[in-house]
Amino acid sequence: MMDFFKWADNKITFFRWYDIALTKLSVLAFAFLIAKLCPELLGLDWQIFLAAGMGFALPVFIKMLK
């Protein structure tokens, strides 16, 4: 499994900014698909989505500010 991460780290250096943007858009589209297929998820309070988003973004921001 560690070889996969080394391989991925080496490959990401060849990505351009728009490749990362396209990856983000594909994740957004997949999230919309999940919401469409499982509408009870949308019934959760907005604070849960905010907390999850901040929790996922926090390690990236910490790494950026080091």
N, C-alpha and C positions, 0 to 999 in steps of 0.2 A: 504493500500500500504506500509505503514511503517513496518508492520509486515513482509512483504516479505523481505525487506532489512535487518531486524534483523535476519531473518532466514538465508538469504544468507551469512551474515557476520559470523554467527556461523558455517555454513557448510564449508566455505572456509578454515577454520583452519585445516581441515582434508585433504586438497589437498596436493599433493606432487608437486615437481617442474615440473615433466613431465605432470601432469594434466593441469597446466597452459600453458605449451608449446603446448599441444594438443588443448586447447581452442584457442590459437593464430593461430594455423594451420587451424582450422576449420573456423575462421574468414577470413583468407587469401583465403581459397577455396571459401567461399561465395562471397568475393570481386571479384575473378576471374569469378564466375558465373554471377554476375551483369555486369561485363565488357563484357562478352560474349553475354549476352542478350541485352545490351544497348551500342552498340559500339560507339555511338556519345559521350559518356562520355570520351572515350580515346582521343578524338580530343581536349580536353582542354589543356591549357599550363601546363607544368610540374611545374611551380611556384605555381599554384593553389593547386596541390597535396602536394607540399612541405609545403605550408602555412597551409593546413588542418592537415597534419601530425604533424607539430610542435604545432599547436593549441590544438590538442587532447592530445599530450604528455606533454604539459606544466604543467597542474595541477598535474599530477603524479610526475613529477620532483620536483615541489615545495613542495609537500607533503613529498617526499623522503629526501629532504635537510633540513627539519625543525628539 
